[in-house]
């Protein structure tokens, strides 16, 4: 219960695209029903989007992002399932057998914070500065 004069803190997982490109983002996480992956959020250059609303229930989340304008991706060594179009996929096993793509995600350690922002940045040396 929130008392008078007290504002309830926002608690979300956000992703900010600090690059000069449009990016597509998918997220993987474990909840009370097990592993899931969801996508795609289309995030314009120098904007932020909320990927998960509410208090974060896990410490680790997983992100895969694609640079729509220049090509390339942000990926990692934990594999989950994705599709080309909007998706929510339960479980991380047998992606191809189930008609999905097997895609590498990178880990985000929120340190058990209730609110977290991930920032996608340009590769070293290609950082674009904005005022």
Backbone as CSV, one residue per row, in Angstrom:
resi,resn,N_x,N_y,N_z,CA_x,CA_y,CA_z,C_x,C_y,C_z
1,UNK,0.851,-1.179,0.000,0.000,0.000,0.000,0.890,1.232,0.000
2,UNK,0.552,2.190,-0.823,1.330,3.413,-0.931,0.624,4.488,-0.129
3,UNK,1.367,5.097,0.797,0.787,6.127,1.648,0.772,7.485,0.973
4,UNK,0.174,8.490,1.641,0.115,9.827,1.059,1.513,10.409,0.878
5,UNK,1.717,11.094,-0.219,3.014,11.735,-0.471,4.088,10.786,-0.955
6,UNK,3.760,9.497,-1.093,4.734,8.518,-1.554,4.347,8.085,-2.962
7,UNK,5.284,8.165,-3.878,4.985,7.702,-5.227,5.543,6.303,-5.402
8,UNK,4.773,5.475,-6.049,5.200,4.107,-6.294,6.249,4.104,-7.402
9,UNK,7.363,3.424,-7.173,8.455,3.385,-8.149,8.040,2.562,-9.367
10,UNK,8.457,3.032,-10.531,8.257,2.234,-11.734,9.255,1.087,-11.700
11,UNK,8.834,-0.066,-12.098,9.725,-1.225,-12.113,9.499,-1.967,-13.420
12,UNK,10.394,-1.762,-14.350,10.260,-2.347,-15.680,11.627,-2.763,-16.190
13,UNK,11.628,-3.567,-17.239,12.840,-3.834,-18.008,12.720,-3.032,-19.295
14,UNK,13.636,-2.080,-19.464,13.607,-1.212,-20.648,14.832,-1.475,-21.504
15,UNK,14.725,-1.147,-22.782,15.872,-1.213,-23.679,15.961,0.110,-24.424
16,UNK,17.162,0.717,-24.393,17.409,1.965,-25.104,18.349,1.696,-26.267
17,UNK,17.956,2.175,-27.421,18.761,2.049,-28.631,19.529,3.355,-28.797
18,UNK,20.820,3.339,-28.469,21.634,4.555,-28.583,22.373,4.607,-29.920
19,UNK,22.027,3.744,-30.842,22.708,3.694,-32.136,22.007,4.603,-33.147
20,UNK,22.612,4.732,-34.307,22.039,5.523,-35.395,21.061,4.700,-36.235
21,UNK,20.879,3.441,-35.897,20.049,2.518,-36.698,18.746,2.169,-36.000
22,UNK,17.792,1.682,-36.808,16.600,1.054,-36.252,16.994,-0.373,-35.882
23,UNK,16.505,-0.859,-34.742,16.832,-2.214,-34.332,15.557,-2.993,-34.012
24,UNK,15.667,-4.311,-34.163,14.616,-5.227,-33.745,15.128,-6.011,-32.552
25,UNK,14.316,-6.131,-31.512,14.766,-6.732,-30.256,13.833,-7.868,-29.852
26,UNK,14.443,-8.969,-29.407,13.681,-10.041,-28.774,14.290,-10.307,-27.398
27,UNK,13.469,-10.853,-26.518,13.883,-11.064,-25.131,13.579,-12.497,-24.733
28,UNK,14.441,-13.042,-23.881,14.207,-14.356,-23.297,14.234,-14.236,-21.785
29,UNK,13.425,-15.043,-21.118,13.369,-14.980,-19.655,12.755,-16.266,-19.112
30,UNK,12.912,-16.433,-17.807,12.298,-17.568,-17.111,11.281,-16.998,-16.141
31,UNK,10.055,-17.504,-16.227,9.022,-17.081,-15.287,8.467,-18.308,-14.568
32,UNK,7.325,-18.156,-13.934,6.768,-19.259,-13.145,6.384,-20.457,-14.008
33,UNK,6.206,-20.247,-15.315,5.842,-21.349,-16.213,7.045,-21.921,-16.959
34,UNK,8.245,-21.383,-16.720,9.439,-21.875,-17.401,10.008,-20.835,-18.357
35,UNK,10.811,-21.302,-19.319,11.481,-20.411,-20.254,10.541,-19.931,-21.349
36,UNK,10.752,-18.673,-21.752,9.965,-18.102,-22.850,10.834,-17.107,-23.615
37,UNK,10.522,-16.915,-24.884,11.141,-15.852,-25.675,10.028,-15.100,-26.390
38,UNK,10.230,-13.784,-26.538,9.232,-12.927,-27.177,9.919,-11.923,-28.082
39,UNK,9.262,-11.528,-29.129,9.766,-10.490,-30.020,8.698,-10.145,-31.036
40,UNK,8.887,-9.267,-31.828,9.989,-8.320,-31.946,9.495,-6.935,-31.551
41,UNK,10.330,-6.200,-30.830,10.100,-4.785,-30.602,10.946,-4.051,-31.629
42,UNK,10.348,-3.149,-32.382,11.082,-2.310,-33.320,11.364,-0.994,-32.624
43,UNK,12.655,-0.698,-32.434,13.043,0.464,-31.642,13.835,1.423,-32.527
44,UNK,13.310,2.615,-32.682,13.950,3.633,-33.516,15.259,4.105,-32.884
45,UNK,16.097,4.706,-33.711,17.361,5.266,-33.253,17.129,6.249,-32.104
46,UNK,17.946,6.139,-31.072,17.940,7.053,-29.920,16.588,7.120,-29.216
47,UNK,15.934,5.965,-29.074,14.701,5.884,-28.298,14.757,4.665,-27.380
48,UNK,13.829,4.626,-26.430,13.745,3.522,-25.474,12.344,2.917,-25.519
49,UNK,12.276,1.633,-25.227,10.993,0.919,-25.142,10.994,0.051,-23.893
50,UNK,9.815,-0.137,-23.314,9.669,-1.065,-22.193,9.402,-2.451,-22.756
51,UNK,10.268,-3.406,-22.394,10.106,-4.784,-22.863,9.221,-5.590,-21.919
52,UNK,9.415,-5.417,-20.633,8.592,-6.095,-19.629,8.124,-5.063,-18.620
53,UNK,6.827,-5.022,-18.352,6.280,-4.064,-17.391,6.139,-4.746,-16.034
54,UNK,6.385,-3.996,-14.991,6.199,-4.501,-13.641,7.517,-4.905,-13.007
55,UNK,7.442,-5.257,-11.735,8.619,-5.642,-10.969,9.271,-6.857,-11.616
56,UNK,10.572,-6.798,-11.833,11.292,-7.912,-12.453,11.332,-9.091,-11.496
57,UNK,10.932,-10.256,-11.995,10.857,-11.424,-11.110,12.124,-12.270,-11.167
58,UNK,12.967,-12.044,-12.151,14.198,-12.820,-12.259,15.404,-11.918,-12.200
59,UNK,16.569,-12.508,-12.049,17.810,-11.748,-12.069,18.384,-11.678,-13.476
60,UNK,18.219,-12.748,-14.253,18.836,-12.819,-15.577,17.769,-12.764,-16.669
61,UNK,18.045,-11.921,-17.645,17.218,-11.817,-18.841,18.146,-11.934,-20.034
62,UNK,17.599,-12.253,-21.171,18.424,-12.525,-22.354,17.880,-11.720,-23.529
63,UNK,18.813,-11.106,-24.273,18.440,-10.195,-25.358,19.116,-10.643,-26.652
64,UNK,18.366,-10.541,-27.739,18.926,-10.677,-29.089,18.378,-9.494,-29.883
65,UNK,19.281,-8.778,-30.572,18.847,-7.616,-31.342,19.489,-7.636,-32.717
66,UNK,18.772,-7.074,-33.680,19.212,-7.027,-35.069,19.236,-5.570,-35.517
67,UNK,20.328,-5.184,-36.185,20.452,-3.844,-36.751,19.802,-3.850,-38.130
68,UNK,18.648,-3.197,-38.264,17.905,-3.210,-39.522,18.586,-2.389,-40.617
69,UNK,19.291,-1.329,-40.231,19.831,-0.399,-41.218,21.216,-0.774,-41.721
70,UNK,22.099,-1.204,-40.824,23.480,-1.496,-41.222,23.816,-2.975,-41.206
71,UNK,22.875,-3.803,-40.800,23.161,-5.230,-40.692,23.863,-5.533,-39.382
72,UNK,24.053,-6.799,-39.099,24.701,-7.206,-37.853,23.680,-7.425,-36.755
73,UNK,24.185,-7.882,-35.618,23.304,-8.211,-34.503,24.053,-8.156,-33.191
74,UNK,23.286,-8.092,-32.111,23.806,-8.271,-30.760,23.330,-9.652,-30.347
75,UNK,24.253,-10.568,-30.133,23.889,-11.953,-29.852,24.787,-12.498,-28.749
76,UNK,24.544,-13.728,-28.368,25.348,-14.350,-27.327,25.249,-15.854,-27.396
77,UNK,25.696,-16.507,-26.324,25.849,-17.945,-26.323,24.709,-18.737,-25.733
78,UNK,23.631,-18.078,-25.305,22.482,-18.820,-24.803,21.444,-18.866,-25.917
79,UNK,21.083,-20.062,-26.332,20.206,-20.210,-27.490,18.757,-20.378,-27.076
80,UNK,17.914,-19.605,-27.752,16.473,-19.664,-27.548,15.819,-19.642,-28.921
81,UNK,14.509,-19.785,-28.947,13.773,-19.838,-30.207,13.254,-18.458,-30.591
82,UNK,13.312,-18.165,-31.908,12.722,-16.938,-32.440,11.995,-17.258,-33.746
83,UNK,11.202,-16.315,-34.196,10.556,-16.375,-35.500,10.798,-15.057,-36.216
84,UNK,10.515,-15.029,-37.513,10.711,-13.815,-38.299,9.697,-12.735,-37.946
85,UNK,8.496,-13.152,-37.606,7.440,-12.194,-37.278,7.200,-12.227,-35.775
86,UNK,6.290,-11.415,-35.312,5.959,-11.312,-33.893,5.739,-12.702,-33.281
87,UNK,6.313,-12.940,-32.093,6.216,-14.275,-31.497,6.270,-14.243,-29.980
88,UNK,5.686,-15.255,-29.371,5.908,-15.650,-27.985,6.052,-17.161,-28.037
89,UNK,7.215,-17.651,-27.625,7.508,-19.083,-27.727,7.896,-19.607,-26.351
90,UNK,7.222,-20.634,-25.920,7.552,-21.302,-24.653,8.592,-22.387,-24.904
91,UNK,9.542,-22.517,-23.981,10.588,-23.542,-23.988,11.698,-23.174,-24.985
92,UNK,12.890,-23.659,-24.714,14.054,-23.337,-25.549,14.586,-24.549,-26.291
93,UNK,13.927,-25.674,-26.169,14.419,-26.911,-26.771,13.860,-27.115,-28.175
94,UNK,14.655,-27.801,-29.012,14.200,-28.259,-30.334,13.554,-27.154,-31.165
95,UNK,14.193,-25.989,-31.199,13.617,-24.846,-31.925,13.300,-25.202,-33.372
96,UNK,14.309,-25.745,-34.083,14.105,-26.041,-35.505,13.027,-27.106,-35.720
97,UNK,13.023,-28.135,-34.882,12.021,-29.197,-35.015,10.611,-28.659,-34.839
98,UNK,10.490,-27.589,-34.052,9.173,-26.986,-33.804,8.868,-25.858,-34.800
99,UNK,9.732,-25.693,-35.808,9.456,-24.710,-36.850,9.946,-23.303,-36.553
100,UNK,10.855,-23.157,-35.567,11.390,-21.855,-35.196,12.873,-21.776,-35.559
101,UNK,13.462,-20.607,-35.367,14.908,-20.439,-35.533,15.586,-20.604,-34.185
102,UNK,16.806,-21.120,-34.188,17.628,-21.227,-32.978,18.566,-20.038,-32.980
103,UNK,18.416,-19.141,-32.000,19.063,-17.836,-32.020,19.842,-17.605,-30.731
104,UNK,21.032,-17.034,-30.850,21.874,-16.745,-29.685,21.492,-15.436,-29.013
105,UNK,21.335,-15.480,-27.713,20.985,-14.314,-26.898,22.135,-14.002,-25.949
106,UNK,22.321,-12.715,-25.605,23.315,-12.365,-24.588,22.616,-12.140,-23.251
107,UNK,23.357,-12.411,-22.177,22.799,-12.350,-20.831,22.842,-10.939,-20.272
108,UNK,21.772,-10.569,-19.586,21.698,-9.313,-18.845,21.510,-9.678,-17.380
109,UNK,22.466,-9.295,-16.534,22.389,-9.556,-15.107,21.870,-8.293,-14.434
110,UNK,20.635,-8.339,-13.963,20.028,-7.162,-13.343,20.440,-6.997,-11.882
111,UNK,21.205,-7.950,-11.359,21.590,-7.872,-9.957,20.404,-7.894,-9.018
112,UNK,19.293,-8.461,-9.473,18.054,-8.559,-8.714,17.417,-7.201,-8.433
113,UNK,17.794,-6.195,-9.229,17.108,-4.904,-9.137,15.684,-5.079,-9.636
114,UNK,14.796,-4.193,-9.210,13.400,-4.274,-9.644,13.185,-3.561,-10.962
115,UNK,14.133,-2.720,-11.346,14.004,-1.874,-12.525,15.358,-1.886,-13.237
116,UNK,15.378,-2.056,-14.555,16.657,-2.184,-15.255,16.532,-1.648,-16.673
117,UNK,17.585,-0.981,-17.146,17.615,-0.501,-18.521,18.841,-1.063,-19.226
118,UNK,18.627,-1.683,-20.382,19.703,-2.198,-21.229,19.946,-1.158,-22.313
119,UNK,21.222,-0.838,-22.614,21.545,0.112,-23.665,22.297,-0.585,-24.790
120,UNK,21.732,-0.545,-25.991,22.438,-1.039,-27.170,23.266,0.109,-27.723
121,UNK,24.555,-0.139,-27.958,25.450,0.913,-28.450,26.101,0.477,-29.750
122,UNK,26.570,1.465,-30.499,27.312,1.187,-31.724,28.622,0.504,-31.366
123,UNK,29.202,-0.259,-32.309,30.521,-0.841,-32.058,31.551,0.251,-31.780
124,UNK,32.623,-0.100,-31.063,33.696,0.854,-30.752,34.163,1.566,-32.008
125,UNK,34.398,2.865,-31.887,34.923,3.624,-33.017,33.853,4.131,-33.960
126,UNK,32.622,3.619,-33.831,31.545,4.070,-34.721,30.458,4.790,-33.928
127,UNK,30.745,5.113,-32.693,29.759,5.762,-31.812,29.331,7.088,-32.426
128,UNK,28.051,7.307,-32.505,27.565,8.591,-32.999,27.174,9.434,-31.804
129,UNK,27.603,10.670,-31.804,27.325,11.573,-30.692,26.094,12.401,-31.010
130,UNK,25.220,12.554,-30.047,24.067,13.433,-30.236,23.989,14.384,-29.058
131,UNK,23.558,15.571,-29.333,23.462,16.603,-28.294,22.050,16.647,-27.719
